[in-house]
Amino acid sequence: MNEGFSDDMAETGVTRRISRGGQGAWNNIRNAWQTRRWFRVLFYALGGGFLLAVIGYFWLAYDLPDAETLLDYEPNLPTVVRGIDGEIVHRYERERRIELEYRDMPAQLLNAYISAEDETFWSHSGIDAGGFVGAVIDYVSKIGSGERAVGGSTITQQVAKNILVGDEYSITRKLREMILATRIESVLEKEDIITLYLNVIPLGRRSFGVQAASLAYFDKDVDELELHEIAFLAAITPAPERYGREANFEDAKQRRDFILSQMEDNGYITQEQMAAAQAAPLGVVQGGGQVRSVDAGYFLEEVRRQLIARFGEEAVDGENSVYAGGLWVRTSLDMELQEAARNSLRDAMLRYHGNRGWTGPIATIDPDDGSLTSQLASSYLGINYEDWRIGVVTQRNGGSATIGFADGEEAPLSGLPDGLEVGHVTAVSPSGNGFRVRAIPEISGGFVALDPHTGRVYAVQGGFDSRLGAFNRAVQANRQPGSTVKPFVYATGLDNGMTPASMIPDSQYCYYQGSNLGEKCFTNFGGSRGGGEYPMRYGLEQSKNLMTIHIAMDAGMENVIQDFRDVGLEPENIEYQPYPAFALGAGETTVMRITNAYAAMVNHGRLNEPTLIDYVQDRDGNVIYRADTRDCTGCNMAEWDGGPMPRFGRTGEQVMDARTAFQTVHMLTGVIERGTATRLNDLDIPLFGKTGTSTGPKDVWFVGGSPDIVGGVYLGFDNPRNLGGWVQAGNTAAPIFRQFVMESPGHWNGRPFTAPEGVRMVRIDRRTGSRVFSGWPTGEPTAAIIWEAFKPDTEPRRTQRQDDIDAMRQIILAQLRRQRDGPQRAAAPVEQEATEEQGNFAEEEGGIY
């Protein structure tokens, strides 16, 4: 009991002493407050400072971005375009960015950046106190000097600066950056922070992130870099526009070697590795990291235009924008067909241009606006043809001149035309020790090739070179197609009671247009007024204007115009009128539209929307657009139900009778065999097509192809004018398509055109349209007997009206002879009719279904 009492007494004593001590301390403070002025000043200063610090903190932090947004941060990424084979063909980018994950970063790359930028990265909480103090001292020492102080920022602070707070040079921004860095450290793991950092840092040459920079400076992926190259990337980070330039490579090497020594001090590399890396040259390549882009500028620009219309251009337009969304685009671009289209169209332009000489400058640059070569570089004009280049005339003195290029190179220029002046941009090619002026053909044109069964566009060529101008004549140029619209006129006739064997007058057609315009009369090509009657097929094969007009007027021009609209010939801003001239191609259209209309004929009358883009994926691989929207019922069943394999339905819209479409295509094969496009006959594969020459002639066309590829091409001036009397589609446009086929042999398999259900193939005499029973087609182009396509019950009868008339005539003549000469003599001259050998049913009926 005494022991417990003693413990209580001791505790009480301690409590009293603490109480007396606290009371004494408070008394001391109160006494100092009352008697010492400096104590009051110090208290007010500390209190005010604390209050200001709190206010300042909240003022700096109140509108800071939420660090948690970095959890979902997605850097701007380019759109990657792939061709029909899945290979990358182009990127739409204004900045080079390639995103990597942490596991893709080489260990020594991480070590180099930590040694160069933030040695305590793995241990600090967003701020390095020692680095901050050093930065403050450096900042104070440079006040008024105009020099920029060292940053002293940790990697986390740099992430905050690059992504969230910006790069303003001020103390305020620095303090906000520090606050945000501590918040970032509480949200993200260290691995996530350094991955963000290495993906977004600007490193010069329009590169952001280490992967893009690796390609730009060394043309390698980061996992292929050697130690000295890794150290170089870390070395240029503080000032890439300085250290990344060739003029400052010596400074860059000194900084690189310093970083290597830091890596050795930190134990990341051995002394031997350091020495070897420091002895190595920088190894920077010029022109590294150039994006592989195939020569399909017109196709790719049309893809870009469609993507922007659907998803927007910049990040502000949406998360899937073309220049920031990181889209993956699969297109139908077939490079073999694209190159064949480009080459065949270019060669035709050059053939037509011949020796016409220089056609004038591509563009004109004003010398008063600064360096001519610098202005040329910013214009992005270029050419990809043989060894030609685009340059600007920098000097001209009589017969001598100098040409300058976008890279700053200059050289003597020869072959000077009289009109060439300083500032003129022109094409040139190497010649001796300098260059010689070359002429870009003034004539131009467009070419499209597509799949008739799906509408997938394989090739688009809209001029000589897309680098010379963005105008895409294959898609944007409205031109009169001439006789290439005639097949649709004939199809209208077939839908209105005519057949390929119907006899059509080839005679002049006139009609009254009113009191102001008077009478309008049509003629055939060359002014011929025609004469006689011929089967419909003949009119299409030989492109007879008069027969076409008779068909159009008999079938009804309103029906013809409606069929034009149904197959998509009529552009959105042009309205076709039911005038006879439109049956001969007076209504303007584009190469893309008319080629797609021909594709509908091959596809048994089903019209597809032409597409260049198959599908689009976002940066995470999700399909956000697909051109083919067909459902495949049963494709995703949990288990097989024992039925047949699920199949997709057919694409497109039925705009023509399938039988009519095949009849028209079948007649168009005759255009190749014996009509206006016989230049293609020696290709020895099943082809159909039609030539077209507009009035003047101003434009020449050919549209046609095989069961698997349909192509269309026109040639003409941008401001339409006469091409010359000798120019016709058969001698100018058809050879373009011929070269196209010859340069892409793997795409033409010789498959014949197939007839749809309900078509009857019958033997006829192509010259008279009469049915034939005594012979068979031989396959010779000029043979009289051919197979012709008919709808059921429309094929020619065994005997035509003329046959009945001839038989009656023979009977009447025989009766007259009998009356004059007697029965026996009258019968003598009559020839005994030969007995036809009996054949099978198909032979007897003259054809098969």
Summary of the structure (lengths in Angstrom):
residues: 849
radius of gyration: 41.4
end to end distance: 127.3
largest distance: 178.5
contacts: 2719
relative contact order: 0.07
helix: 43%
strand: 16%
